[in-house]
Amino acid sequence: MNQRMDRVQLPNLNLPPIEPKLQELDGKLGIFDSLRKKYLILTPEEWVRQHWINFLINHLGYSKGLIALEKGLVYNKLQKRTDLVVWDKEGGPFLLIECKAPKVKLTQKTMEQACLYHQKIKAKFMIISNGLNHLCLEWDELGKRFHQLKSLPEPPK
């Protein structure tokens, strides 16, 4: 790692700390993504996503093989990408996680964006996080609405 990278100050998040593998990529800082097995440009949103990947796998016991990153979907003829989707063992959508940069506040607009993704994916649970604040929701299929949860869902059985 060069001197410039040694001085990088990455924000502490309200998630278990990670030991990131960092590398310079075309003059920008990159972080190793263990799921895609490659370095990605380290954006504030990517920093949050990598913390969630670590938390799900190493602290909550989620299976690495059931987590998909940036799944493409089309909404109103626009190509969109979800941040993280966890599938259940039957291949159904279990948990959708929408990651925002730490400086992005979790507002109604943020919630609406995540709900658009949920309409397409239809996961049982959804988390919206900026790494500092997390909103965990469960979809009530009968009532067609979300209920806020006090804790994170257990890994899919």
Backbone as CSV, one residue per row, in Angstrom:
resi,resn,N_x,N_y,N_z,CA_x,CA_y,CA_z,C_x,C_y,C_z
1,MET,0.856,-1.168,0.000,0.000,0.000,0.000,0.905,1.234,0.000
2,ASN,0.570,2.239,-0.789,1.425,3.420,-0.827,1.101,4.373,0.320
3,GLN,1.941,5.407,0.476,1.771,6.337,1.590,0.421,7.037,1.564
4,ARG,-0.029,7.433,0.371,-1.301,8.140,0.272,-2.439,7.291,0.833
5,MET,-2.431,5.996,0.535,-3.498,5.108,1.007,-3.403,4.882,2.513
6,ASP,-2.188,4.940,3.071,-2.043,4.758,4.513,-2.718,5.879,5.296
7,ARG,-2.848,7.045,4.682,-3.407,8.207,5.375,-4.921,8.333,5.195
8,VAL,-5.526,7.459,4.416,-6.967,7.549,4.172,-7.725,7.310,5.474
9,GLN,-8.647,8.208,5.767,-9.492,8.058,6.951,-10.870,7.581,6.499
10,LEU,-11.203,6.366,6.814,-12.508,5.824,6.452,-13.427,5.969,7.661
11,PRO,-14.663,6.372,7.446,-15.556,6.619,8.590,-15.904,5.344,9.346
12,ASN,-16.008,5.479,10.666,-16.512,4.380,11.484,-18.021,4.310,11.286
13,LEU,-18.525,3.090,11.204,-19.951,2.891,10.993,-20.567,2.208,12.208
14,ASN,-21.863,2.185,12.257,-22.605,1.518,13.315,-22.860,0.060,12.914
15,LEU,-21.773,-0.595,12.530,-21.741,-2.011,12.149,-20.397,-2.537,12.626
16,PRO,-20.244,-3.858,12.803,-18.939,-4.365,13.227,-17.840,-3.918,12.258
17,PRO,-16.670,-3.545,12.800,-15.574,-3.088,11.932,-15.094,-4.197,11.002
18,ILE,-14.528,-3.786,9.880,-13.966,-4.744,8.932,-12.476,-4.462,8.772
19,GLU,-11.769,-5.450,8.262,-10.353,-5.311,7.926,-10.285,-5.294,6.400
20,PRO,-10.486,-4.125,5.789,-10.577,-4.087,4.327,-9.232,-4.294,3.651
21,LYS,-9.278,-4.964,2.504,-8.106,-5.043,1.636,-8.249,-3.882,0.665
22,LEU,-7.301,-2.947,0.730,-7.351,-1.759,-0.115,-6.238,-1.810,-1.146
23,GLN,-6.506,-1.209,-2.297,-5.528,-1.190,-3.388,-5.843,0.002,-4.279
24,GLU,-4.807,0.558,-4.880,-5.039,1.666,-5.793,-5.520,1.128,-7.140
25,LEU,-6.567,1.761,-7.672,-7.145,1.390,-8.970,-7.209,2.645,-9.824
26,ASP,-6.359,2.744,-10.808,-6.365,3.905,-11.704,-6.382,5.226,-10.937
27,GLY,-5.547,5.315,-9.901,-5.443,6.547,-9.133,-6.515,6.732,-8.079
28,LYS,-7.425,5.755,-7.955,-8.483,5.833,-6.947,-8.313,4.678,-5.964
29,LEU,-8.874,4.841,-4.800,-8.796,3.802,-3.788,-9.816,2.707,-4.102
30,GLY,-9.369,1.448,-4.041,-10.255,0.314,-4.275,-10.349,-0.546,-3.038
31,ILE,-11.449,-1.262,-2.900,-11.659,-2.186,-1.787,-11.998,-3.552,-2.374
32,PHE,-11.455,-4.607,-1.761,-11.700,-5.961,-2.265,-13.083,-6.425,-1.835
33,ASP,-13.861,-6.888,-2.794,-15.193,-7.435,-2.545,-15.064,-8.951,-2.533
34,SER,-15.275,-9.545,-1.367,-15.090,-10.998,-1.215,-16.143,-11.807,-1.967
35,LEU,-17.288,-11.219,-2.268,-18.319,-11.949,-3.012,-18.008,-11.981,-4.508
36,ARG,-17.629,-10.848,-5.046,-17.310,-10.785,-6.476,-15.853,-11.147,-6.754
37,LYS,-15.069,-11.237,-5.685,-13.648,-11.600,-5.765,-12.868,-10.660,-6.682
38,LYS,-13.100,-9.354,-6.472,-12.357,-8.352,-7.226,-12.387,-7.028,-6.463
39,TYR,-11.488,-6.136,-6.868,-11.438,-4.811,-6.263,-12.449,-3.897,-6.951
40,LEU,-13.117,-3.074,-6.146,-14.094,-2.102,-6.626,-13.678,-0.726,-6.137
41,ILE,-14.044,0.308,-6.863,-13.761,1.667,-6.413,-14.455,1.870,-5.061
42,LEU,-13.709,2.386,-4.103,-14.240,2.585,-2.758,-14.997,3.910,-2.683
43,THR,-16.311,3.823,-2.833,-17.188,4.975,-2.648,-17.758,4.884,-1.232
44,PRO,-18.327,5.963,-0.714,-18.954,5.875,0.616,-20.046,4.794,0.676
45,GLU,-20.811,4.653,-0.395,-21.854,3.619,-0.437,-21.236,2.214,-0.431
46,GLU,-20.128,2.047,-1.156,-19.450,0.742,-1.193,-18.898,0.394,0.186
47,TRP,-18.413,1.389,0.916,-17.908,1.181,2.282,-19.027,0.596,3.150
48,VAL,-20.230,1.149,3.033,-21.386,0.649,3.791,-21.737,-0.764,3.328
49,ARG,-21.767,-0.992,2.014,-22.123,-2.317,1.476,-21.145,-3.390,1.971
50,GLN,-19.854,-3.092,1.961,-18.869,-4.082,2.405,-19.008,-4.393,3.894
51,HIS,-19.414,-3.413,4.684,-19.682,-3.671,6.107,-20.891,-4.594,6.265
52,TRP,-21.920,-4.369,5.462,-23.101,-5.239,5.545,-22.763,-6.669,5.113
53,ILE,-21.982,-6.814,4.073,-21.588,-8.157,3.627,-20.856,-8.870,4.760
54,ASN,-19.905,-8.199,5.377,-19.159,-8.768,6.497,-20.092,-9.127,7.654
55,PHE,-21.001,-8.215,7.997,-21.914,-8.426,9.114,-22.823,-9.631,8.862
56,LEU,-23.413,-9.694,7.678,-24.312,-10.804,7.361,-23.601,-12.157,7.442
57,ILE,-22.417,-12.234,6.852,-21.705,-13.517,6.758,-20.991,-13.878,8.063
58,ASN,-20.195,-12.957,8.579,-19.314,-13.278,9.708,-19.930,-13.096,11.083
59,HIS,-21.029,-12.361,11.180,-21.622,-12.117,12.493,-23.022,-12.711,12.632
60,LEU,-23.773,-12.786,11.530,-25.144,-13.306,11.603,-25.291,-14.706,11.019
61,GLY,-24.248,-15.214,10.360,-24.282,-16.575,9.843,-25.019,-16.755,8.529
62,TYR,-25.195,-15.695,7.765,-25.815,-15.828,6.447,-24.850,-16.533,5.506
63,SER,-25.373,-17.315,4.594,-24.557,-18.049,3.629,-24.089,-17.113,2.514
64,LYS,-22.788,-17.117,2.273,-22.188,-16.288,1.224,-22.826,-16.572,-0.142
65,GLY,-23.164,-17.825,-0.378,-23.722,-18.237,-1.663,-25.136,-17.747,-1.930
66,LEU,-25.813,-17.235,-0.888,-27.190,-16.767,-1.058,-27.280,-15.250,-1.207
67,ILE,-26.115,-14.565,-1.223,-26.104,-13.108,-1.307,-25.733,-12.671,-2.723
68,ALA,-26.567,-11.826,-3.302,-26.301,-11.275,-4.632,-26.097,-9.774,-4.503
69,LEU,-25.135,-9.256,-5.283,-24.856,-7.826,-5.267,-25.352,-7.174,-6.537
70,GLU,-25.896,-5.987,-6.383,-26.305,-5.158,-7.513,-27.072,-5.934,-8.576
71,LYS,-28.153,-6.551,-8.137,-29.030,-7.264,-9.059,-29.777,-6.240,-9.907
72,GLY,-29.717,-6.410,-11.209,-30.376,-5.468,-12.117,-31.876,-5.677,-12.165
73,LEU,-32.596,-4.573,-12.295,-34.035,-4.643,-12.495,-34.452,-3.420,-13.304
74,VAL,-35.604,-3.494,-13.930,-36.102,-2.382,-14.728,-37.324,-1.815,-14.034
75,TYR,-37.320,-0.487,-13.853,-38.471,0.190,-13.272,-38.768,1.412,-14.130
76,ASN,-40.010,1.522,-14.633,-40.390,2.620,-15.542,-39.385,2.781,-16.684
77,LYS,-39.005,1.675,-17.271,-38.070,1.613,-18.400,-36.654,2.076,-18.051
78,LEU,-36.375,2.268,-16.764,-35.037,2.651,-16.323,-34.343,1.450,-15.710
79,GLN,-33.073,1.286,-16.047,-32.289,0.196,-15.462,-31.841,0.625,-14.065
80,LYS,-32.189,-0.145,-13.060,-31.822,0.133,-11.663,-31.041,-1.056,-11.133
81,ARG,-30.354,-0.840,-10.015,-29.607,-1.928,-9.383,-29.836,-1.909,-7.877
82,THR,-30.196,-3.044,-7.337,-30.305,-3.158,-5.886,-28.893,-3.306,-5.322
83,ASP,-28.707,-2.980,-4.060,-27.384,-3.101,-3.453,-27.082,-4.549,-3.043
84,LEU,-27.940,-5.114,-2.226,-27.762,-6.501,-1.782,-29.114,-7.196,-1.745
85,VAL,-29.143,-8.433,-2.211,-30.329,-9.272,-2.060,-29.860,-10.609,-1.502
86,VAL,-30.528,-11.050,-0.446,-30.268,-12.371,0.120,-31.425,-13.265,-0.298
87,TRP,-31.084,-14.426,-0.848,-32.089,-15.380,-1.309,-32.281,-16.458,-0.261
88,ASP,-33.470,-17.051,-0.207,-33.659,-18.194,0.683,-33.158,-19.447,-0.036
89,LYS,-33.206,-20.565,0.639,-32.632,-21.803,0.081,-33.426,-22.328,-1.129
90,GLU,-34.661,-21.852,-1.306,-35.459,-22.249,-2.471,-35.254,-21.276,-3.638
91,GLY,-34.438,-20.250,-3.443,-34.180,-19.287,-4.513,-35.129,-18.103,-4.526
92,GLY,-35.935,-17.973,-3.477,-36.848,-16.832,-3.376,-36.180,-15.656,-2.689
93,PRO,-36.656,-14.451,-2.946,-36.067,-13.264,-2.321,-36.415,-13.198,-0.835
94,PHE,-35.405,-13.113,0.012,-35.596,-13.118,1.464,-35.371,-11.722,2.059
95,LEU,-34.246,-11.086,1.689,-33.871,-9.816,2.299,-33.273,-8.889,1.247
96,LEU,-33.806,-7.681,1.171,-33.291,-6.638,0.280,-32.625,-5.590,1.160
97,ILE,-31.370,-5.243,0.842,-30.674,-4.204,1.602,-30.305,-3.072,0.651
98,GLU,-30.760,-1.887,0.986,-30.440,-0.686,0.216,-29.427,0.117,1.032
99,CYS,-28.232,0.297,0.475,-27.144,1.002,1.161,-27.013,2.422,0.633
100,LYS,-26.845,3.341,1.544,-26.607,4.743,1.217,-25.286,5.162,1.850
101,ALA,-24.716,6.244,1.342,-23.500,6.798,1.931,-23.825,7.304,3.341
102,PRO,-22.841,7.274,4.254,-23.096,7.724,5.628,-23.676,9.136,5.735
103,LYS,-23.335,10.019,4.811,-23.850,11.396,4.912,-25.277,11.530,4.388
104,VAL,-25.814,10.482,3.736,-27.185,10.521,3.208,-28.156,10.172,4.337
105,LYS,-29.085,11.087,4.600,-30.077,10.844,5.645,-31.139,9.864,5.130
106,LEU,-31.637,9.040,6.036,-32.700,8.100,5.679,-34.025,8.854,5.769
107,THR,-34.496,9.296,4.622,-35.703,10.116,4.548,-36.837,9.331,3.887
108,GLN,-37.969,9.996,3.757,-39.112,9.404,3.051,-38.720,9.079,1.610
109,LYS,-37.925,9.953,0.987,-37.489,9.730,-0.397,-36.632,8.460,-0.495
110,THR,-35.748,8.263,0.479,-34.913,7.059,0.519,-35.801,5.820,0.643
111,MET,-36.785,5.922,1.511,-37.720,4.817,1.731,-38.500,4.515,0.448
112,GLU,-38.935,5.550,-0.241,-39.698,5.357,-1.476,-38.859,4.667,-2.548
113,GLN,-37.575,5.047,-2.655,-36.690,4.400,-3.628,-36.562,2.907,-3.310
114,ALA,-36.328,2.587,-2.046,-36.192,1.184,-1.648,-37.495,0.425,-1.901
115,CYS,-38.628,1.079,-1.680,-39.924,0.423,-1.915,-40.145,0.118,-3.395
116,LEU,-39.617,0.966,-4.291,-39.707,0.680,-5.724,-38.971,-0.618,-6.035
117,TYR,-37.792,-0.784,-5.443,-37.027,-2.019,-5.639,-37.801,-3.200,-5.057
118,HIS,-38.396,-2.977,-3.892,-39.153,-4.046,-3.244,-40.335,-4.494,-4.103
119,GLN,-40.995,-3.562,-4.783,-42.135,-3.925,-5.645,-41.724,-4.936,-6.704
120,LYS,-40.507,-4.835,-7.188,-40.018,-5.752,-8.220,-39.499,-7.054,-7.605
121,ILE,-38.791,-6.940,-6.494,-38.116,-8.112,-5.919,-39.013,-8.891,-4.968
122,LYS,-39.831,-8.178,-4.201,-40.792,-8.791,-3.274,-40.125,-9.645,-2.186
123,ALA,-39.082,-9.103,-1.575,-38.422,-9.800,-0.469,-39.273,-9.701,0.799
124,LYS,-39.146,-10.695,1.657,-39.896,-10.713,2.917,-39.424,-9.596,3.853
125,PHE,-38.119,-9.294,3.813,-37.543,-8.277,4.684,-36.791,-7.244,3.856
126,MET,-36.681,-6.027,4.408,-35.917,-4.973,3.748,-35.183,-4.161,4.814
127,ILE,-33.929,-3.845,4.509,-33.132,-2.977,5.375,-32.675,-1.792,4.545
128,ILE,-32.816,-0.615,5.107,-32.284,0.603,4.503,-31.242,1.117,5.483
129,SER,-30.018,1.350,4.993,-28.936,1.714,5.895,-27.982,2.709,5.261
130,ASN,-27.517,3.652,6.065,-26.428,4.526,5.640,-25.163,4.183,6.437
131,GLY,-25.178,3.035,7.074,-24.046,2.576,7.863,-24.072,3.095,9.289
132,LEU,-24.776,4.184,9.512,-24.894,4.776,10.852,-26.268,4.489,11.434
133,ASN,-27.289,4.607,10.594,-28.673,4.325,10.974,-29.202,3.227,10.069
134,HIS,-30.002,2.355,10.652,-30.546,1.226,9.903,-32.047,1.140,10.180
135,LEU,-32.789,0.915,9.133,-34.222,0.717,9.257,-34.512,-0.690,8.754
136,CYS,-35.036,-1.539,9.634,-35.322,-2.930,9.278,-36.833,-3.117,9.244
137,LEU,-37.315,-3.634,8.109,-38.745,-3.756,7.881,-39.116,-5.169,7.446
138,GLU,-40.336,-5.569,7.803,-40.878,-6.855,7.339,-42.127,-6.563,6.525
139,TRP,-42.232,-7.211,5.369,-43.372,-7.023,4.486,-44.536,-7.881,4.958
140,ASP,-45.674,-7.250,5.138,-46.910,-7.921,5.500,-47.708,-8.097,4.212
141,GLU,-47.686,-9.293,3.668,-48.322,-9.565,2.377,-49.831,-9.346,2.449
142,LEU,-50.457,-9.728,3.557,-51.900,-9.560,3.707,-52.294,-8.084,3.746
143,GLY,-51.587,-7.314,4.572,-51.907,-5.891,4.723,-51.263,-5.010,3.669
144,LYS,-50.380,-5.607,2.848,-49.668,-4.877,1.786,-48.932,-3.654,2.338
145,ARG,-48.221,-3.864,3.441,-47.436,-2.769,4.016,-46.279,-3.329,4.830
146,PHE,-45.358,-2.442,5.165,-44.203,-2.826,5.974,-44.470,-2.586,7.446
147,HIS,-43.849,-3.418,8.280,-43.824,-3.220,9.725,-42.366,-3.104,10.126
148,GLN,-42.070,-2.113,10.959,-40.694,-1.937,11.410,-40.353,-2.991,12.458
149,LEU,-39.139,-3.543,12.341,-38.656,-4.550,13.281,-37.622,-3.932,14.214
150,LYS,-37.519,-4.498,15.407,-36.520,-4.026,16.367,-35.190,-4.754,16.196
151,SER,-35.213,-5.902,15.519,-33.977,-6.665,15.318,-33.929,-7.165,13.872
152,LEU,-32.754,-7.635,13.489,-32.546,-8.122,12.123,-33.116,-9.528,11.966
153,PRO,-33.556,-9.873,10.767,-34.092,-11.231,10.557,-32.982,-12.282,10.652
154,GLU,-33.350,-13.428,11.189,-32.436,-14.582,11.229,-32.152,-15.020,9.790
155,PRO,-30.997,-15.634,9.551,-30.710,-16.133,8.190,-31.807,-17.088,7.726
156,PRO,-32.055,-17.128,6.415,-33.110,-18.018,5.898,-32.796,-19.471,6.197
157,LYS,-33.821,-20.208,6.518,-33.675,-21.636,6.853,-33.727,-22.466,5.587
